[in-house]
Amino acid sequence: MRSRSDRELIREVEPGTVYVDRETGEEFEIVGKVLPLAPSASDLPWAVENLRLCGCSLEQLAPKDVNDCPHCGRRLPALGSES
């Protein structure tokens, strides 16, 4: 949600409810939606420290704790190996 003064808030909202910034008194407008991540074989949270590059031509990020790239299906090299 965002107010006219560009203050932002991320929270679960109820349909039809008006949300007001308690500091400025401005009404918040819903400007986006947080979507859940797709199901994954990884048990790690989606964060920079838990990701690595696949290495294929797609150069997509893949979780460190999976054996196969979720984007191209290619087997990922072992962590710490030189390839």
N, CA, C and O atoms as a GROMACS GRO file, in nm:
protein
  332
    1MET      N    1   0.086  -0.116   0.000
    1MET     CA    2   0.000   0.000   0.000
    1MET      C    3   0.090   0.123   0.000
    1MET      O    4   0.203   0.119   0.050
    2ARG      N    5   0.040   0.231  -0.057
    2ARG     CA    6   0.118   0.355  -0.065
    2ARG      C    7   0.026   0.474  -0.038
    2ARG      O    8  -0.088   0.478  -0.083
    3SER      N    9   0.080   0.571   0.036
    3SER     CA   10   0.005   0.695   0.061
    3SER      C   11   0.048   0.801  -0.040
    3SER      O   12   0.145   0.781  -0.114
    4ARG      N   13  -0.023   0.914  -0.043
    4ARG     CA   14   0.011   1.021  -0.136
    4ARG      C   15   0.151   1.076  -0.112
    4ARG      O   16   0.216   1.123  -0.205
    5SER      N   17   0.200   1.069   0.012
    5SER     CA   18   0.334   1.118   0.044
    5SER      C   19   0.441   1.011   0.022
    5SER      O   20   0.554   1.025   0.068
    6ASP      N   21   0.405   0.903  -0.050
    6ASP     CA   22   0.495   0.794  -0.088
    6ASP      C   23   0.542   0.708   0.029
    6ASP      O   24   0.644   0.640   0.017
    7ARG      N   25   0.470   0.710   0.140
    7ARG     CA   26   0.500   0.616   0.248
    7ARG      C   27   0.441   0.483   0.207
    7ARG      O   28   0.328   0.477   0.158
    8GLU      N   29   0.517   0.375   0.226
    8GLU     CA   30   0.472   0.243   0.182
    8GLU      C   31   0.460   0.147   0.299
    8GLU      O   32   0.529   0.160   0.400
    9LEU      N   33   0.371   0.050   0.283
    9LEU     CA   34   0.345  -0.049   0.385
    9LEU      C   35   0.311  -0.180   0.316
    9LEU      O   36   0.234  -0.183   0.220
   10ILE      N   37   0.368  -0.289   0.365
   10ILE     CA   38   0.335  -0.421   0.313
   10ILE      C   39   0.265  -0.497   0.425
   10ILE      O   40   0.322  -0.519   0.532
   11ARG      N   41   0.142  -0.536   0.398
   11ARG     CA   42   0.065  -0.612   0.497
   11ARG      C   43  -0.053  -0.679   0.430
   11ARG      O   44  -0.092  -0.644   0.319
   12GLU      N   45  -0.109  -0.776   0.499
   12GLU     CA   46  -0.230  -0.842   0.451
   12GLU      C   47  -0.348  -0.748   0.470
   12GLU      O   48  -0.361  -0.686   0.576
   13VAL      N   49  -0.432  -0.736   0.368
   13VAL     CA   50  -0.546  -0.644   0.377
   13VAL      C   51  -0.677  -0.719   0.365
   13VAL      O   52  -0.684  -0.828   0.308
   14GLU      N   53  -0.781  -0.659   0.419
   14GLU     CA   54  -0.917  -0.711   0.410
   14GLU      C   55  -0.989  -0.635   0.299
   14GLU      O   56  -0.982  -0.513   0.296
   15PRO      N   57  -1.059  -0.704   0.210
   15PRO     CA   58  -1.133  -0.635   0.103
   15PRO      C   59  -1.235  -0.536   0.161
   15PRO      O   60  -1.306  -0.567   0.257
   16GLY      N   61  -1.240  -0.417   0.102
   16GLY     CA   62  -1.336  -0.316   0.143
   16GLY      C   63  -1.295  -0.233   0.263
   16GLY      O   64  -1.367  -0.140   0.301
   17THR      N   65  -1.182  -0.263   0.325
   17THR     CA   66  -1.136  -0.189   0.442
   17THR      C   67  -1.050  -0.071   0.397
   17THR      O   68  -0.969  -0.084   0.305
   18VAL      N   69  -1.069   0.044   0.461
   18VAL     CA   70  -0.989   0.162   0.431
   18VAL      C   71  -0.875   0.167   0.532
   18VAL      O   72  -0.898   0.159   0.653
   19TYR      N   73  -0.752   0.181   0.483
   19TYR     CA   74  -0.635   0.188   0.569
   19TYR      C   75  -0.580   0.330   0.566
   19TYR      O   76  -0.565   0.388   0.459
   20VAL      N   77  -0.550   0.385   0.685
   20VAL     CA   78  -0.505   0.523   0.698
   20VAL      C   79  -0.369   0.524   0.767
   20VAL      O   80  -0.349   0.452   0.865
   21ASP      N   81  -0.277   0.605   0.716
   21ASP     CA   82  -0.145   0.622   0.778
   21ASP      C   83  -0.164   0.696   0.910
   21ASP      O   84  -0.214   0.808   0.911
   22ARG      N   85  -0.124   0.634   1.020
   22ARG     CA   86  -0.149   0.697   1.150
   22ARG      C   87  -0.060   0.818   1.175
   22ARG      O   88  -0.091   0.899   1.263
   23GLU      N   89   0.051   0.834   1.099
   23GLU     CA   90   0.137   0.952   1.118
   23GLU      C   91   0.092   1.071   1.035
   23GLU      O   92   0.096   1.184   1.083
   24THR      N   93   0.048   1.047   0.911
   24THR     CA   94   0.010   1.158   0.823
   24THR      C   95  -0.141   1.174   0.808
   24THR      O   96  -0.187   1.280   0.766
   25GLY      N   97  -0.218   1.071   0.841
   25GLY     CA   98  -0.362   1.076   0.824
   25GLY      C   99  -0.408   1.050   0.681
   25GLY      O  100  -0.527   1.056   0.651
   26GLU      N  101  -0.313   1.022   0.592
   26GLU     CA  102  -0.346   0.997   0.451
   26GLU      C  103  -0.396   0.854   0.433
   26GLU      O  104  -0.354   0.762   0.503
   27GLU      N  105  -0.486   0.839   0.339
   27GLU     CA  106  -0.540   0.707   0.307
   27GLU      C  107  -0.439   0.630   0.221
   27GLU      O  108  -0.382   0.686   0.128
   28PHE      N  109  -0.418   0.503   0.254
   28PHE     CA  110  -0.331   0.418   0.173
   28PHE      C  111  -0.407   0.366   0.052
   28PHE      O  112  -0.526   0.337   0.059
   29GLU      N  113  -0.336   0.355  -0.060
   29GLU     CA  114  -0.391   0.298  -0.182
   29GLU      C  115  -0.319   0.166  -0.208
   29GLU      O  116  -0.196   0.160  -0.196
   30ILE      N  117  -0.391   0.064  -0.244
   30ILE     CA  118  -0.329  -0.065  -0.276
   30ILE      C  119  -0.268  -0.054  -0.414
   30ILE      O  120  -0.338  -0.029  -0.512
   31VAL      N  121  -0.135  -0.073  -0.423
   31VAL     CA  122  -0.065  -0.057  -0.550
   31VAL      C  123   0.002  -0.185  -0.599
   31VAL      O  124   0.058  -0.186  -0.708
   32GLY      N  125  -0.001  -0.290  -0.521
   32GLY     CA  126   0.064  -0.414  -0.562
   32GLY      C  127   0.014  -0.532  -0.483
   32GLY      O  128  -0.066  -0.519  -0.390
   33LYS      N  129   0.064  -0.648  -0.522
   33LYS     CA  130   0.023  -0.771  -0.457
   33LYS      C  131   0.146  -0.860  -0.443
   33LYS      O  132   0.220  -0.880  -0.539
   34VAL      N  133   0.168  -0.913  -0.324
   34VAL     CA  134   0.279  -1.004  -0.300
   34VAL      C  135   0.229  -1.145  -0.331
   34VAL      O  136   0.132  -1.191  -0.272
   35LEU      N  137   0.296  -1.210  -0.423
   35LEU     CA  138   0.256  -1.344  -0.463
   35LEU      C  139   0.345  -1.448  -0.397
   35LEU      O  140   0.463  -1.423  -0.376
   36PRO      N  141   0.291  -1.563  -0.362
   36PRO     CA  142   0.375  -1.669  -0.305
   36PRO      C  143   0.468  -1.726  -0.410
   36PRO      O  144   0.438  -1.725  -0.530
   37LEU      N  145   0.582  -1.776  -0.365
   37LEU     CA  146   0.675  -1.841  -0.457
   37LEU      C  147   0.617  -1.974  -0.503
   37LEU      O  148   0.536  -2.036  -0.434
   38ALA      N  149   0.659  -2.015  -0.620
   38ALA     CA  150   0.616  -2.144  -0.672
   38ALA      C  151   0.674  -2.256  -0.584
   38ALA      O  152   0.776  -2.235  -0.519
   39PRO      N  153   0.611  -2.371  -0.582
   39PRO     CA  154   0.666  -2.483  -0.505
   39PRO      C  155   0.810  -2.513  -0.550
   39PRO      O  156   0.843  -2.503  -0.668
   40SER      N  157   0.894  -2.549  -0.454
   40SER     CA  158   1.035  -2.572  -0.483
   40SER      C  159   1.086  -2.691  -0.404
   40SER      O  160   1.034  -2.724  -0.297
   41ALA      N  161   1.187  -2.756  -0.457
   41ALA     CA  162   1.252  -2.867  -0.386
   41ALA      C  163   1.343  -2.815  -0.276
   41ALA      O  164   1.389  -2.892  -0.191
   42SER      N  165   1.370  -2.685  -0.276
   42SER     CA  166   1.460  -2.624  -0.179
   42SER      C  167   1.390  -2.600  -0.046
   42SER      O  168   1.272  -2.565  -0.041
   43ASP      N  169   1.465  -2.618   0.063
   43ASP     CA  170   1.415  -2.586   0.196
   43ASP      C  171   1.467  -2.451   0.244
   43ASP      O  172   1.432  -2.407   0.353
   44LEU      N  173   1.551  -2.385   0.163
   44LEU     CA  174   1.611  -2.258   0.202
   44LEU      C  175   1.522  -2.141   0.161
   44LEU      O  176   1.452  -2.149   0.061
   45PRO      N  177   1.524  -2.031   0.240
   45PRO     CA  178   1.449  -1.912   0.198
   45PRO      C  179   1.513  -1.850   0.074
   45PRO      O  180   1.633  -1.865   0.052
   46TRP      N  181   1.432  -1.782  -0.008
   46TRP     CA  182   1.480  -1.720  -0.132
   46TRP      C  183   1.554  -1.592  -0.094
   46TRP      O  184   1.494  -1.486  -0.082
   47ALA      N  185   1.686  -1.603  -0.074
   47ALA     CA  186   1.770  -1.490  -0.034
   47ALA      C  187   1.904  -1.503  -0.106
   47ALA      O  188   1.945  -1.612  -0.144
   48VAL      N  189   1.971  -1.390  -0.125
   48VAL     CA  190   2.096  -1.386  -0.202
   48VAL      C  191   2.198  -1.488  -0.151
   48VAL      O  192   2.264  -1.555  -0.230
   49GLU      N  193   2.210  -1.499  -0.019
   49GLU     CA  194   2.312  -1.589   0.037
   49GLU      C  195   2.280  -1.737   0.013
   49GLU      O  196   2.367  -1.822   0.035
   50ASN      N  197   2.160  -1.769  -0.030
   50ASN     CA  198   2.121  -1.908  -0.055
   50ASN      C  199   2.109  -1.942  -0.203
   50ASN      O  200   2.057  -2.049  -0.237
   51LEU      N  201   2.155  -1.854  -0.291
   51LEU     CA  202   2.140  -1.874  -0.435
   51LEU      C  203   2.275  -1.884  -0.504
   51LEU      O  204   2.376  -1.836  -0.452
   52ARG      N  205   2.275  -1.946  -0.621
   52ARG     CA  206   2.394  -1.951  -0.707
   52ARG      C  207   2.348  -1.949  -0.852
   52ARG      O  208   2.232  -1.978  -0.881
   53LEU      N  209   2.439  -1.914  -0.944
   53LEU     CA  210   2.404  -1.914  -1.086
   53LEU      C  211   2.405  -2.056  -1.138
   53LEU      O  212   2.489  -2.137  -1.100
   54CYS      N  213   2.312  -2.086  -1.226
   54CYS     CA  214   2.301  -2.219  -1.284
   54CYS      C  215   2.424  -2.252  -1.368
   54CYS      O  216   2.476  -2.364  -1.359
   55GLY      N  217   2.470  -2.159  -1.448
   55GLY     CA  218   2.585  -2.186  -1.533
   55GLY      C  219   2.548  -2.215  -1.677
   55GLY      O  220   2.636  -2.221  -1.763
   56CYS      N  221   2.420  -2.234  -1.705
   56CYS     CA  222   2.378  -2.258  -1.842
   56CYS      C  223   2.364  -2.124  -1.914
   56CYS      O  224   2.392  -2.019  -1.856
   57SER      N  225   2.323  -2.127  -2.037
   57SER     CA  226   2.309  -2.003  -2.114
   57SER      C  227   2.198  -1.914  -2.060
   57SER      O  228   2.195  -1.795  -2.091
   58LEU      N  229   2.107  -1.969  -1.980
   58LEU     CA  230   2.000  -1.888  -1.923
   58LEU      C  231   2.048  -1.800  -1.808
   58LEU      O  232   1.988  -1.697  -1.779
   59GLU      N  233   2.158  -1.840  -1.743
   59GLU     CA  234   2.218  -1.769  -1.630
   59GLU      C  235   2.113  -1.733  -1.524
   59GLU      O  236   2.105  -1.618  -1.481
   60GLN      N  237   2.035  -1.830  -1.484
   60GLN     CA  238   1.930  -1.810  -1.384
   60GLN      C  239   1.982  -1.846  -1.246
   60GLN      O  240   2.075  -1.925  -1.232
   61LEU      N  241   1.921  -1.787  -1.144
   61LEU     CA  242   1.957  -1.819  -1.006
   61LEU      C  243   1.887  -1.948  -0.964
   61LEU      O  244   1.771  -1.972  -0.997
   62ALA      N  245   1.961  -2.029  -0.890
   62ALA     CA  246   1.908  -2.156  -0.839
   62ALA      C  247   1.944  -2.168  -0.692
   62ALA      O  248   2.051  -2.122  -0.651
   63PRO      N  249   1.858  -2.227  -0.610
   63PRO     CA  250   1.890  -2.247  -0.469
   63PRO      C  251   2.014  -2.336  -0.454
   63PRO      O  252   2.037  -2.425  -0.534
   64LYS      N  253   2.093  -2.310  -0.350
   64LYS     CA  254   2.216  -2.385  -0.327
   64LYS      C  255   2.191  -2.530  -0.286
   64LYS      O  256   2.279  -2.614  -0.302
   65ASP      N  257   2.074  -2.561  -0.232
   65ASP     CA  258   2.051  -2.696  -0.179
   65ASP      C  259   1.977  -2.789  -0.274
   65ASP      O  260   1.925  -2.892  -0.230
   66VAL      N  261   1.970  -2.756  -0.404
   66VAL     CA  262   1.909  -2.848  -0.500
   66VAL      C  263   2.015  -2.903  -0.595
   66VAL      O  264   2.116  -2.837  -0.619
   67ASN      N  265   1.993  -3.022  -0.648
   67ASN     CA  266   2.090  -3.085  -0.737
   67ASN      C  267   2.072  -3.046  -0.883
   67ASN      O  268   2.168  -3.042  -0.959
   68ASP      N  269   1.948  -3.017  -0.923
   68ASP     CA  270   1.918  -2.984  -1.062
   68ASP      C  271   1.862  -2.843  -1.070
   68ASP      O  272   1.786  -2.800  -0.984
   69CYS      N  273   1.900  -2.771  -1.176
   69CYS     CA  274   1.850  -2.635  -1.198
   69CYS      C  275   1.699  -2.639  -1.220
   69CYS      O  276   1.652  -2.715  -1.305
   70PRO      N  277   1.622  -2.558  -1.146
   70PRO     CA  278   1.477  -2.558  -1.165
   70PRO      C  279   1.433  -2.494  -1.297
   70PRO      O  280   1.317  -2.506  -1.336
   71HIS      N  281   1.524  -2.425  -1.367
   71HIS     CA  282   1.490  -2.356  -1.492
   71HIS      C  283   1.520  -2.441  -1.615
   71HIS      O  284   1.437  -2.450  -1.706
   72CYS      N  285   1.639  -2.504  -1.619
   72CYS     CA  286   1.677  -2.579  -1.739
   72CYS      C  287   1.688  -2.729  -1.714
   72CYS      O  288   1.700  -2.806  -1.810
   73GLY      N  289   1.684  -2.773  -1.587
   73GLY     CA  290   1.691  -2.915  -1.555
   73GLY      C  291   1.833  -2.970  -1.553
   73GLY      O  292   1.852  -3.089  -1.525
   74ARG      N  293   1.932  -2.887  -1.582
   74ARG     CA  294   2.072  -2.930  -1.586
   74ARG      C  295   2.121  -2.963  -1.445
   74ARG      O  296   2.085  -2.896  -1.348
   75ARG      N  297   2.204  -3.068  -1.433
   75ARG     CA  298   2.264  -3.105  -1.305
   75ARG      C  299   2.362  -2.996  -1.264
   75ARG      O  300   2.448  -2.956  -1.343
   76LEU      N  301   2.349  -2.947  -1.141
   76LEU     CA  302   2.437  -2.842  -1.091
   76LEU      C  303   2.564  -2.904  -1.034
   76LEU      O  304   2.559  -3.010  -0.973
   77PRO      N  305   2.679  -2.837  -1.052
   77PRO     CA  306   2.802  -2.889  -0.994
   77PRO      C  307   2.797  -2.880  -0.842
   77PRO      O  308   2.723  -2.799  -0.786
   78ALA      N  309   2.876  -2.963  -0.776
   78ALA     CA  310   2.883  -2.960  -0.631
   78ALA      C  311   2.934  -2.824  -0.585
   78ALA      O  312   3.018  -2.764  -0.652
   79LEU      N  313   2.885  -2.776  -0.473
   79LEU     CA  314   2.931  -2.648  -0.421
   79LEU      C  315   3.079  -2.657  -0.386
   79LEU      O  316   3.124  -2.756  -0.330
   80GLY      N  317   3.153  -2.552  -0.418
   80GLY     CA  318   3.295  -2.548  -0.388
   80GLY      C  319   3.382  -2.615  -0.491
   80GLY      O  320   3.504  -2.608  -0.480
   81SER      N  321   3.323  -2.680  -0.592
   81SER     CA  322   3.404  -2.745  -0.696
   81SER      C  323   3.442  -2.644  -0.802
   81SER      O  324   3.367  -2.550  -0.830
   82GLU      N  325   3.556  -2.662  -0.862
   82GLU     CA  326   3.604  -2.576  -0.970
   82GLU      C  327   3.555  -2.634  -1.101
   82GLU      O  328   3.588  -2.748  -1.135
   83SER      N  329   3.474  -2.556  -1.177
   83SER     CA  330   3.429  -2.606  -1.307
   83SER      C  331   3.425  -2.496  -1.408
   83SER      O  332   3.389  -2.520  -1.524
   0.00000   0.00000   0.00000
